[in-house]
């Protein structure tokens, strides 16, 4: 399941900062320029239009995560997206949704794929989900949870593989992400994480072959 957000993502009142006062807050000119380049879109009239309940993947059901579990952004204009991170919920679909809607959980992924292949989107791809336990990876990736348990090979059904592969192919096509094991990774491969998902029962060869079929 998605990891708790890093201390860097935990800073209070980040979205309330005014662009004009950011340079003083960050302390150095170089860091100020970097932060300002990621916040320019918050100026009036710059942010991309948003439609309540809109999804990025056709057929997905929208269920909003708590705003405490992601950071509003305007990707890929402010952060390039170059990774897909595969997670396993370590529980059933309902428990994962409850966790991602709980502000105290401090983590959520963009999508959950159920055992029956149905997809729920909880965070827009525009925004930075706190799913990987690493700020840079959060900013540059889309997180996909899969219902089930890493210890149970039976969790990973044909329907799940098929739909998840189509979802990943759509994401990779949208952002020009190469379909390989450097760019489509497991949570266990994120630097600094203590998670093991998707685990030894996840068939990476099968999965990437299915993703390629949908490209």
DAVENSUL-V67323 format. One record per residue. N is the residue number from 1. RES is the residue in one small letter. PSI is psi in degrees with one decimal (NA if undefined). BURIAL is b if it has 24 or more other C-alpha atoms within 12 Angstrom, else e. Layout:
n=N res=RES psi=PSI burial=BURIAL
n=N res=RES psi=PSI burial=BURIAL
This chain:
n=1 res=x psi=162.5 burial=b
n=2 res=x psi=143.3 burial=b
n=3 res=x psi=159.6 burial=b
n=4 res=x psi=148.1 burial=b
n=5 res=x psi=153.0 burial=b
n=6 res=x psi=165.9 burial=b
n=7 res=x psi=-33.2 burial=e
n=8 res=x psi=-31.3 burial=e
n=9 res=x psi=-5.3 burial=b
n=10 res=x psi=-5.4 burial=e
n=11 res=x psi=130.5 burial=e
n=12 res=x psi=143.1 burial=e
n=13 res=x psi=20.2 burial=e
n=14 res=x psi=-46.5 burial=e
n=15 res=x psi=-10.1 burial=e
n=16 res=x psi=-7.0 burial=e
n=17 res=x psi=140.7 burial=e
n=18 res=x psi=137.4 burial=e
n=19 res=x psi=-39.4 burial=b
n=20 res=x psi=-27.0 burial=e
n=21 res=x psi=7.1 burial=e
n=22 res=x psi=-37.7 burial=b
n=23 res=x psi=-41.5 burial=e
n=24 res=x psi=-34.7 burial=e
n=25 res=x psi=-39.3 burial=e
n=26 res=x psi=-22.7 burial=e
n=27 res=x psi=-29.3 burial=e
n=28 res=x psi=152.0 burial=e
n=29 res=x psi=-40.2 burial=e
n=30 res=x psi=-45.9 burial=e
n=31 res=x psi=-36.1 burial=e
n=32 res=x psi=-43.1 burial=e
n=33 res=x psi=-40.8 burial=e
n=34 res=x psi=-45.7 burial=e
n=35 res=x psi=-41.1 burial=b
n=36 res=x psi=-35.1 burial=b
n=37 res=x psi=-22.4 burial=e
n=38 res=x psi=-8.7 burial=b
n=39 res=x psi=2.4 burial=b
n=40 res=x psi=-33.6 burial=b
n=41 res=x psi=-11.6 burial=b
n=42 res=x psi=-6.2 burial=b
n=43 res=x psi=147.8 burial=e
n=44 res=x psi=131.9 burial=e
n=45 res=x psi=-1.3 burial=e
n=46 res=x psi=-35.6 burial=e
n=47 res=x psi=140.0 burial=e
n=48 res=x psi=143.2 burial=e
n=49 res=x psi=143.1 burial=e
n=50 res=x psi=141.5 burial=e
n=51 res=x psi=126.2 burial=e
n=52 res=x psi=130.4 burial=e
n=53 res=x psi=0.4 burial=e
n=54 res=x psi=146.2 burial=e
n=55 res=x psi=157.2 burial=b
n=56 res=x psi=-11.4 burial=b
n=57 res=x psi=120.6 burial=b
n=58 res=x psi=130.9 burial=e
n=59 res=x psi=-9.5 burial=e
n=60 res=x psi=148.9 burial=b
n=61 res=x psi=136.8 burial=e
n=62 res=x psi=124.1 burial=b
n=63 res=x psi=112.0 burial=b
n=64 res=x psi=132.1 burial=b
n=65 res=x psi=162.5 burial=b
n=66 res=x psi=136.6 burial=b
n=67 res=x psi=-17.8 burial=b
n=68 res=x psi=-13.4 burial=b
n=69 res=x psi=11.4 burial=b
n=70 res=x psi=169.3 burial=b
n=71 res=x psi=127.7 burial=b
n=72 res=x psi=135.6 burial=b
n=73 res=x psi=-166.8 burial=b
n=74 res=x psi=49.7 burial=b
n=75 res=x psi=147.9 burial=b
n=76 res=x psi=12.6 burial=b
n=77 res=x psi=-34.1 burial=e
n=78 res=x psi=-31.2 burial=b
n=79 res=x psi=124.8 burial=b
n=80 res=x psi=145.0 burial=b
n=81 res=x psi=116.7 burial=b
n=82 res=x psi=17.4 burial=b
n=83 res=x psi=149.5 burial=b
n=84 res=x psi=129.9 burial=b
n=85 res=x psi=123.2 burial=b
n=86 res=x psi=126.7 burial=b
n=87 res=x psi=164.8 burial=b
n=88 res=x psi=136.0 burial=b
n=89 res=x psi=-24.5 burial=b
n=90 res=x psi=44.6 burial=b
n=91 res=x psi=-177.9 burial=b
n=92 res=x psi=173.1 burial=e
n=93 res=x psi=-46.3 burial=b
n=94 res=x psi=-39.8 burial=e
n=95 res=x psi=-34.2 burial=e
n=96 res=x psi=-43.9 burial=b
n=97 res=x psi=-44.5 burial=b
n=98 res=x psi=-42.5 burial=e
n=99 res=x psi=-43.5 burial=b
n=100 res=x psi=-19.2 burial=b
n=101 res=x psi=-3.9 burial=b
n=102 res=x psi=115.6 burial=e
n=103 res=x psi=-23.5 burial=e
n=104 res=x psi=-15.1 burial=e
n=105 res=x psi=-32.8 burial=b
n=106 res=x psi=25.1 burial=b
n=107 res=x psi=152.6 burial=b
n=108 res=x psi=153.2 burial=b
n=109 res=x psi=165.8 burial=b
n=110 res=x psi=-38.7 burial=b
n=111 res=x psi=155.1 burial=b
n=112 res=x psi=131.1 burial=b
n=113 res=x psi=122.9 burial=b
n=114 res=x psi=167.5 burial=b
n=115 res=x psi=-30.6 burial=b
n=116 res=x psi=4.1 burial=b
n=117 res=x psi=-2.8 burial=b
n=118 res=x psi=146.9 burial=b
n=119 res=x psi=134.6 burial=b
n=120 res=x psi=132.6 burial=b
n=121 res=x psi=131.8 burial=b
n=122 res=x psi=-21.1 burial=b
n=123 res=x psi=136.7 burial=b
n=124 res=x psi=147.3 burial=b
n=125 res=x psi=-21.1 burial=b
n=126 res=x psi=-32.5 burial=b
n=127 res=x psi=159.6 burial=b
n=128 res=x psi=106.4 burial=b
n=129 res=x psi=142.5 burial=b
n=130 res=x psi=81.5 burial=b
n=131 res=x psi=-22.4 burial=b
n=132 res=x psi=-12.9 burial=b
n=133 res=x psi=17.6 burial=b
n=134 res=x psi=119.2 burial=b
n=135 res=x psi=-46.8 burial=b
n=136 res=x psi=-40.4 burial=b
n=137 res=x psi=-37.3 burial=b
n=138 res=x psi=-45.7 burial=b
n=139 res=x psi=-27.4 burial=b
n=140 res=x psi=12.8 burial=b
n=141 res=x psi=164.6 burial=b
n=142 res=x psi=130.5 burial=b
n=143 res=x psi=131.6 burial=b
n=144 res=x psi=116.0 burial=b
n=145 res=x psi=149.5 burial=b
n=146 res=x psi=126.8 burial=b
n=147 res=x psi=131.3 burial=b
n=148 res=x psi=-160.2 burial=b
n=149 res=x psi=138.7 burial=b
n=150 res=x psi=-26.2 burial=b
n=151 res=x psi=-12.9 burial=e
n=152 res=x psi=107.2 burial=e
n=153 res=x psi=-28.7 burial=e
n=154 res=x psi=-15.4 burial=e
n=155 res=x psi=-30.2 burial=b
n=156 res=x psi=88.2 burial=b
n=157 res=x psi=164.8 burial=b
n=158 res=x psi=-42.3 burial=e
n=159 res=x psi=-39.4 burial=e
n=160 res=x psi=-49.4 burial=b
n=161 res=x psi=-45.4 burial=b
n=162 res=x psi=-48.4 burial=b
n=163 res=x psi=-41.3 burial=b
n=164 res=x psi=-39.4 burial=b
n=165 res=x psi=-39.8 burial=b
n=166 res=x psi=-38.4 burial=b
n=167 res=x psi=-47.8 burial=b
n=168 res=x psi=-38.9 burial=b
n=169 res=x psi=-40.5 burial=b
n=170 res=x psi=-43.9 burial=b
n=171 res=x psi=-46.9 burial=b
n=172 res=x psi=-39.5 burial=b
n=173 res=x psi=-37.9 burial=e
n=174 res=x psi=-37.5 burial=b
n=175 res=x psi=3.1 burial=b
n=176 res=x psi=36.1 burial=e
n=177 res=x psi=128.1 burial=b
n=178 res=x psi=142.5 burial=b
n=179 res=x psi=86.2 burial=b
n=180 res=x psi=175.7 burial=b
n=181 res=x psi=-4.5 burial=e
n=182 res=x psi=-27.6 burial=e
n=183 res=x psi=-19.6 burial=b
n=184 res=x psi=104.9 burial=b
n=185 res=x psi=166.9 burial=b
n=186 res=x psi=158.6 burial=b
n=187 res=x psi=-35.9 burial=b
n=188 res=x psi=-23.4 burial=b
n=189 res=x psi=-2.4 burial=b
n=190 res=x psi=127.1 burial=b
n=191 res=x psi=134.5 burial=e
n=192 res=x psi=-4.6 burial=e
n=193 res=x psi=154.0 burial=e
n=194 res=x psi=16.7 burial=e
n=195 res=x psi=157.1 burial=b
n=196 res=x psi=-4.2 burial=b
n=197 res=x psi=149.0 burial=b
n=198 res=x psi=-2.9 burial=b
n=199 res=x psi=176.1 burial=b
n=200 res=x psi=-18.5 burial=e
n=201 res=x psi=-10.7 burial=e
n=202 res=x psi=124.3 burial=b
n=203 res=x psi=93.7 burial=b
n=204 res=x psi=-39.3 burial=e
n=205 res=x psi=-46.7 burial=e
n=206 res=x psi=-43.4 burial=e
n=207 res=x psi=-49.2 burial=b
n=208 res=x psi=-33.5 burial=b
n=209 res=x psi=-42.5 burial=e
n=210 res=x psi=-39.6 burial=b
n=211 res=x psi=-46.1 burial=b
n=212 res=x psi=-36.1 burial=b
n=213 res=x psi=-28.0 burial=e
n=214 res=x psi=-1.9 burial=e
n=215 res=x psi=NA burial=e
